[in-house]
Protein backbone atom coordinates (compact mmCIF):
# COMPACT_ATOMS: atom_id res chain seq x y z
CA UNK A 1 0.00 0.00 0.00
CA UNK A 2 1.45 3.35 -0.99
CA UNK A 3 1.69 6.22 1.45
CA UNK A 4 0.11 9.52 0.41
CA UNK A 5 0.83 12.81 2.11
CA UNK A 6 -1.33 15.79 2.87
CA UNK A 7 -4.59 17.07 1.57
CA UNK A 8 -5.23 19.28 -1.42
CA UNK A 9 -6.68 22.73 -1.96
CA UNK A 10 -8.10 23.98 -5.25
CA UNK A 11 -5.68 25.63 -7.66
CA UNK A 12 -4.63 25.96 -11.30
CA UNK A 13 -4.14 23.66 -14.31
CA UNK A 14 -5.45 23.32 -17.88
CA UNK A 15 -5.42 20.48 -20.32
CA UNK A 16 -5.24 21.94 -23.81
CA UNK A 17 -5.63 18.70 -25.69
CA UNK A 18 -8.82 17.84 -23.83
CA UNK A 19 -10.05 21.42 -24.23
CA UNK A 20 -9.49 21.09 -27.96
CA UNK A 21 -11.28 17.73 -28.00
CA UNK A 22 -14.18 19.04 -25.92
CA UNK A 23 -14.49 22.10 -28.18
CA UNK A 24 -14.66 19.82 -31.20
CA UNK A 25 -17.25 17.55 -29.55
CA UNK A 26 -19.40 20.46 -28.41
CA UNK A 27 -18.93 22.54 -31.59
CA UNK A 28 -17.56 25.39 -29.45
CA UNK A 29 -15.17 27.87 -30.99
CA UNK A 30 -11.85 27.65 -29.15
CA UNK A 31 -9.61 29.84 -31.27
CA UNK A 32 -9.48 32.61 -28.69
CA UNK A 33 -8.38 30.22 -25.94
CA UNK A 34 -9.52 30.18 -22.34
CA UNK A 35 -7.71 31.45 -19.30
CA UNK A 36 -8.92 30.97 -15.76
CA UNK A 37 -8.11 34.08 -13.68
CA UNK A 38 -7.87 31.91 -10.54
CA UNK A 39 -5.15 29.71 -12.05
CA UNK A 40 -2.34 31.46 -10.20
CA UNK A 41 -3.62 30.26 -6.82
CA UNK A 42 -2.34 26.73 -7.44
CA UNK A 43 -3.08 23.61 -5.46
CA UNK A 44 -1.08 22.90 -2.32
CA UNK A 45 -0.22 19.64 -0.62
CA UNK A 46 1.88 18.96 2.49
CA UNK A 47 4.61 16.31 2.11
CA UNK A 48 7.93 15.51 3.80
CA UNK A 49 10.61 18.05 2.84
CA UNK A 50 12.70 15.48 0.90
CA UNK A 51 9.64 14.67 -1.23
CA UNK A 52 8.93 18.37 -1.85
CA UNK A 53 12.57 18.87 -2.87
CA UNK A 54 12.35 16.02 -5.40
CA UNK A 55 9.30 17.48 -7.14
CA UNK A 56 9.91 21.23 -6.90
CA UNK A 57 10.72 23.17 -10.04
CA UNK A 58 9.42 24.12 -13.46
CA UNK A 59 8.73 21.14 -15.72
CA UNK A 60 8.09 21.41 -19.46
CA UNK A 61 7.61 18.99 -22.34
CA UNK A 62 5.32 17.37 -24.88
CA UNK A 63 1.90 15.91 -24.23
CA UNK A 64 0.38 13.53 -26.78
CA UNK A 65 -2.99 11.81 -26.87
CA UNK A 66 -4.46 8.87 -28.71
CA UNK A 67 -6.80 11.21 -30.60
CA UNK A 68 -3.90 13.50 -31.68
CA UNK A 69 -4.71 16.39 -29.33
CA UNK A 70 -1.05 17.18 -28.82
CA UNK A 71 0.65 20.19 -27.28
CA UNK A 72 3.08 21.42 -24.67
CA UNK A 73 2.55 20.95 -20.95
CA UNK A 74 4.18 23.11 -18.29
CA UNK A 75 3.88 22.15 -14.64
CA UNK A 76 5.27 24.38 -11.90
CA UNK A 77 5.71 22.96 -8.40
CA UNK A 78 6.83 25.59 -5.90
CA UNK A 79 8.28 24.36 -2.62
CA UNK A 80 7.82 26.15 0.68
CA UNK A 81 9.28 23.95 3.41
CA UNK A 82 7.24 20.77 3.27
CA UNK A 83 4.51 22.16 1.02
CA UNK A 84 4.21 21.96 -2.76
CA UNK A 85 2.05 24.44 -4.65
CA UNK A 86 1.13 23.36 -8.18
CA UNK A 87 0.03 25.22 -11.29
CA UNK A 88 0.08 24.20 -14.94
CA UNK A 89 -0.65 25.37 -18.45
CA UNK A 90 -1.15 23.65 -21.76
CA UNK A 91 -0.86 25.04 -25.26
CA UNK A 92 -0.33 24.37 -28.94
CA UNK A 93 -0.35 26.52 -32.11
CA UNK A 94 -4.04 27.41 -31.64
CA UNK A 95 -4.65 27.63 -27.90
CA UNK A 96 -3.21 28.61 -24.54
CA UNK A 97 -5.14 27.96 -21.34
CA UNK A 98 -5.10 27.16 -17.64
CA UNK A 99 -7.75 25.95 -15.20
CA UNK A 100 -8.07 24.59 -11.67
CA UNK A 101 -6.12 21.64 -10.26
CA UNK A 102 -8.07 19.37 -7.92
CA UNK A 103 -7.05 16.36 -5.86
CA UNK A 104 -3.32 17.00 -5.90
CA UNK A 105 -1.63 14.00 -4.27
CA UNK A 106 2.05 13.20 -3.97
CA UNK A 107 3.82 10.03 -2.81
CA UNK A 108 7.57 9.44 -2.56
CA UNK A 109 8.01 9.52 -6.36
CA UNK A 110 4.51 9.86 -7.87
CA UNK A 111 2.13 12.75 -8.48
CA UNK A 112 -1.59 12.72 -9.20
CA UNK A 113 -3.63 15.68 -10.50
CA UNK A 114 -7.25 16.01 -11.59
CA UNK A 115 -8.97 18.82 -13.44
CA UNK A 116 -12.35 19.35 -15.10
CA UNK A 117 -12.39 20.95 -18.53
CA UNK A 118 -15.64 21.56 -20.39
CA UNK A 119 -17.30 18.64 -18.62
CA UNK A 120 -14.36 16.26 -18.93
CA UNK A 121 -12.67 15.02 -15.77
CA UNK A 122 -8.98 14.70 -16.63
CA UNK A 123 -6.70 12.56 -14.48
CA UNK A 124 -2.90 12.91 -14.64
CA UNK A 125 -0.60 10.29 -13.11
CA UNK A 126 3.15 10.80 -13.17
CA UNK A 127 6.42 9.57 -11.74
CA UNK A 128 9.54 11.63 -11.04
CA UNK A 129 13.03 10.27 -11.71
CA UNK A 130 15.71 12.92 -11.32
CA UNK A 131 15.13 15.63 -13.90
CA UNK A 132 12.27 13.78 -15.68
CA UNK A 133 8.56 13.67 -14.81
CA UNK A 134 6.71 11.22 -17.02
CA UNK A 135 3.10 10.13 -16.90
CA UNK A 136 -0.24 9.29 -18.41
CA UNK A 137 -3.56 11.09 -18.63
CA UNK A 138 -7.12 10.02 -19.15
CA UNK A 139 -10.12 12.25 -19.84
CA UNK A 140 -13.68 11.24 -18.98
CA UNK A 141 -16.95 12.79 -20.07
CA UNK A 142 -20.21 11.44 -18.68
CA UNK A 143 -18.15 8.69 -17.02
CA UNK A 144 -16.90 7.45 -20.39
CA UNK A 145 -13.26 7.69 -21.41
CA UNK A 146 -12.91 10.17 -24.30
CA UNK A 147 -9.12 10.30 -24.66
CA UNK A 148 -5.89 8.96 -23.20
CA UNK A 149 -2.32 10.04 -23.58
CA UNK A 150 1.19 10.51 -22.26
CA UNK A 151 3.27 13.43 -21.07
CA UNK A 152 7.05 13.64 -20.75
CA UNK A 153 8.40 16.64 -18.87
CA UNK A 154 11.94 17.76 -18.11
CA UNK A 155 12.85 20.04 -15.21
CA UNK A 156 14.00 23.35 -16.71
CA UNK A 157 16.88 25.33 -15.18
CA UNK A 158 14.84 28.49 -14.65
CA UNK A 159 11.18 29.19 -14.05
CA UNK A 160 10.01 31.51 -16.88
N, C-alpha and C positions, 0 to 999 in steps of 0.2 A: 504494500500500500504506500503510495507516495505521500509525502508531507507537503502541505500547502500552507503558505504564510499569509496572514493578514486578511483584511477585507477591502473591498473596492469602493470607490466613490466615482460618480459619473464624471466623464471628461471628454476628450476629443480624438476622433479618428474618422476617416472616410475611406470607403472602398470604391475607387473609380471604376474598376471593371464591372462590379455589380451595379453601380449607378448607371453605367452605360447600358448594361443588360436590362435593368429595370425600366430605363427610359424607352428602350426599344420595345419591350413587352407592353408598356402602357401607352405607347405612342406619344410620349412626352418629349418636347424639345429640350435637349440638354446642351446645346451649343454654348450657352452663356455660362455654364458651370454652376455649382452650388457651393456656397461657403457658409458654414455654421459659425455665427459670431461667438458662440460659447466654446469653440474648439480649443482655445488657448488654456482653458481651465484644467485640462488633462484628467487623468484618472490615477489615483494614488493607492499604493498598496504598501504595507509594512512587511519587511523581510529582514533576515539577518544581514548585517553590514557586508559580509563577504559575498552574499548573493546579490545585493544591490550593486556592489562594485563590479561584479561580472557582467551585469546587464546594462549598466549606465553608459550613455553615449548617444551619438547620432548614427543611425543605421540607414543605409540607402541601397536600393538594388531593384532588379526586375521582379515583376509579378506577372504570372501567366496563368490563364485559365483554359479549361477544356473547350470552352466556347469562343476562344480567341479574344477575350476581353482583357488585353494585355496593357501594361503600363508600368510606371515607376512607383515604388512604395518607399516612403520615408517614415521611419519610426524614431522618435526621440524619447529617451528614458533618462530623466534627470534625477540624480541621486541627492538626497539630503539626509545624511546619517544612514538610518536603516529604512528610509522610505524611497520608493521609486514613483515618479510622476510621469505618466505616459501621454504622448500626443502623436498623431500620425496624419499624413496626407498622401493622397494618391492622385496621379495625373498621367495623361498621355498627350498626344498632339491636339486633341479637341477639348479636354476638360481638365480642371483643377478643382479639387474639393477637399473638405474635411467635415467630419461629423463626430458625434459622441462615442467614446469608448465606454463599454459596460463590462462588468464581470472580469476585470483584470485580475489574473491570478498568476503567481510565480512560484515555481519550485526551485530546487537547487540549480537546474540547468534548463528548465522549460518555462515557456510563457504562453498564456492563454488570453485572448481578447475576444470580445463580442461587440458587434455594432448592428444597428438596424438602419437600412438604407432603402427608402421607398418601399417599405413593406417586406423587405428581405432581411432575415436575421443572418448575419455573416459571422462565422466562427473562424478565428485564426488560432492555429497551434504551431508553436515553434520551439526550436532547441538551439541554445547558444553553445558554441565551441570556439573559444578564443575570440577572434575578430569576425566570425561568421555567425549569423542568425538565420536559420533556414527553417521553413515550415510549410504547412498546407493551409488551405482555406476551403470552406464550404458555405454556400449561400442557400438559404431556405426561404421559400415563399409559400404561404398557406401550408406549412409543414412538409412541403415537398422540396427536395433538392433541385435547385435550378442551375447551379454551376459549381465546379470544383476547380482547384488550382494549387499552384505552388508559388512560394516567394523565397528569394535568396538574397539576403542583405549582408552588406559588409560594413563594419564600423568605420566611419569616416574620421579623419584626424581632427577636423574642426566642425563645430555645429554652425551651419550657415546663418 
